[in-house]
Amino acid sequence: MSTRKISIYGLLIALAMVLSWIESRFGFTMMVPGMKLGLTNLVVLLALYKIGYKDAIIINFIRILLVSMTFGNMFSFFYSLAGGLLSGIVMIILKKTDKVNLVTVSVMGGIFHNVGQIIVAMVVMNTVHIAYYLAVLWVSGIVAGVIIGILSAQIVRRIPELNI
């Protein structure tokens, strides 16, 4: 692995960790438990659009691992991992189609992040009855996805390709 690649990975992971800390510290959560703005998705989208699919998944996984170890616990790791992997896969598929814009990719990422977390919650709690909560989380996923998507589109437009 090149020094440039390690440096870019490190910077993006550090940025994602800082954004995660800011979000948890200053309460950018929305009105219902479990709802967040998803500031770290700015980094995932930047990596996806400026570096590549595999790099975005690796950066997101390392970020999830480090944030869970630093600010969370084993449960937060599994919730974040399920949401992050599912949303990452959906965002990669949508981006590869070249038929949707970055904001739509972000919105779908937000929605599927919530789906992944609810699936883990259903397994942990051994019930399907919490699936109703998806309706509430989808609203937040759409709102947060639009906000993060608009910000990400501006950032992606202004940053040159990160060839690594």
N, C-alpha and C positions, 0 to 999 in steps of 0.2 A: 504494500500500500504506500502510495507516495506521500511525501510530507504535506503537499498541498491538500490532498484528500483528507488526511488526518486533521489538518488545521480547519478546513471547512466543516467537517463533521463536528469537531469540538466546538466551534463557534455556534453552529446551529443548535447543537444539543444544549449548550450553555444558555443560549437565548430562550429556548423552549423551557428550560428549568426556571429561568428568571420570570418568564411570563406566567408559568404555572404558580410560582410563589406569589407574584403580584395578584393573580386572580384569587388565590386562596386567602391572602392576607387582607386584601382591601374589599372583599365581598362583592366581586362582580357577578355573584350568583343572582339568578332571577328570583321571582317571587315564590316559587315552589321548590321544595327540597329536590336536589338532584339536577337542577337546571344551572347551567353555567354558560358563559359567553364562549368559552373554548378558544382562548387566546393562543394556546399552543398549536392550534390548527393553522395559524399563520405560517409557522415554521414548516409544518408538514406540506402545506400547499406550495410554499416557496421551493422546498426540496423537490417536490413532485414536478413542478413546472420548469425548474432551472437546472436540476441535476439529473434526475432519473427516477424510475419506479423503484428499483432495488434500493437505491440510496435513501429514498424517502421512507421505505419500510424499516430499514436498518436504523436510521436516525430516530424514527418514531418509537421503535422497540427499546432502544437504549434510553431514550427520554422517559418512557413509561417505567422502565426498571429503576432508573436513578431517582425519579420523582417519588415512586412508591417507597423506595428505601429511605429517602430523605424526609419526606413529608407525610408518608402514609403507612400502610401496613400490608399484610398479605392479601386481605380482602380487596383493598383498593388496587393492588396490583392486578388481580384477576378481573375486576370490573373494568379497569382501564385497558388492560390487554385485550379483552373481548371487544370492547368498543373501538379501540384503536385499530385492531386488525381488521374487523369487519368494515369499518368506515374506510380504512386504507384500501382494501380490496375493491370496494365499490367505487371509490374515487379514481383508482387506477383504471378500472374497466371503462368508466365514463370518459376519462381523459383520452384513452386510446381510441374511442369512437370518433373523436374530433367533431362531434355533433352538438355538444353542449358547451356553454361557456364556463369560465372558472367559478362564477357565482353559483351556478347550478351544481357544479361538482362539490362546492363547499356545502351547499344546503343538503345534498344527498349524503355527504359525509357526516354532517351533524345528525341527521335522522338515523342513519345506520349505526352511528356511535351509540345512540340511545337504545336501539334494538339489541345490540350486542350486550349492553349492560343489563337490560331487562332479562335477556336469556340467562345470564349468569345469576341474576337475582332469583329467577324461577327455579334454577337448579339448587342454589344455596337454601332457599326457603321451602323447596319441595312443593311448590304450588304454581299453578298457571293463573291464579286469580289476580296476580299483580299485573298481568298483561294489559289490563284496562288503563294502567298508568301511561302506557305508550301514547295514548291520544294527547295527554297533557305534555309529555316530553317531545312529541313531534312538533307541537306548536313552538316550543322553545328551540327545537332543532332548526326549524325553518327560519325563525327570527335571527338566531345566532348565526346560522349559516349564511344568511344574506349579509349581515354586518361584517362577518369575517371574510366572506367572499369578495365584498367590495374593497375592503382594506387590502386583501391579498392581491387582487387584480391591480391595484395601484402600485403595490410593492414590486410585483412581478414585472410590470411594465417598465419600472425605473431601474431595475437591477440587471446588469448584463449576465449573459450565460456564465454559469459557474463550472467551466470545463474541468473535470477532475479525472 
